[in-house]
Amino acid sequence: MSILIVEDNPVNARLLALMLKAQGYQTVAARNGKEGLTVMAGIADLQLIITDYMMPEMDGLEFIVK
């Protein structure tokens, strides 16, 4: 099971990834919604997306809509 973390703050993204990996989950990170859409296309077993609300290029709400 893979979890996509869409977060523009690298410290927050890394902390969340470390916490999830400690529980046995595989994580993939993206820096904004636009990058998140690209990353999603390459993940076959994506089970969950955790996204920030306010990000550059494409915010979390626009990401969810697309």
C-alpha positions in Angstrom: 0.0 0.0 0.0 1.4 3.4 -1.0 0.5 6.7 0.5 1.0 10.0 -1.5 2.1 13.0 0.6 1.5 16.3 -1.2 3.2 19.0 0.9 5.2 22.0 0.0 7.1 22.2 3.3 9.9 19.7 3.1 10.2 19.4 6.9 6.5 18.5 7.3 6.7 16.1 4.4 9.7 14.3 5.7 8.3 14.1 9.3 5.0 12.6 8.0 6.9 10.2 5.8 9.0 9.0 8.7 6.0 8.5 10.9 4.2 6.5 8.3 7.2 4.4 7.4 7.7 3.5 11.0 4.2 2.0 10.9 5.1 -0.1 7.8 3.6 2.1 5.0 5.4 3.0 1.8 5.2 6.7 1.0 5.8 8.9 -2.0 6.1 12.7 -1.8 5.1 15.6 -4.1 5.8 19.3 -3.5 2.5 20.7 -4.9 -0.7 19.5 -6.5 0.6 19.7 -10.0 3.5 17.4 -9.1 1.1 15.2 -7.2 -1.0 14.6 -10.3 2.1 13.5 -12.2 3.3 11.3 -9.4 -0.2 9.7 -9.0 -0.1 8.5 -12.6 2.9 6.3 -11.9 1.7 4.6 -8.7 -0.3 1.5 -9.3 -1.2 0.6 -5.7 -2.0 4.1 -4.3 -4.4 3.7 -1.3 -4.3 7.1 0.4 -3.5 10.8 -0.4 -2.6 13.3 2.3 -2.5 16.8 1.0 -1.7 20.3 2.3 -4.4 22.9 1.7 -2.2 25.9 0.7 0.6 25.2 -1.8 2.2 26.9 -4.8 1.2 26.2 -8.4 -1.9 24.1 -7.4 -3.5 24.1 -3.9 -4.9 21.1 -2.2 -8.5 21.8 -3.1 -7.8 22.1 -6.8 -5.7 19.0 -6.6 -8.6 17.1 -5.0 -11.0 18.3 -7.7 -8.7 17.2 -10.5 
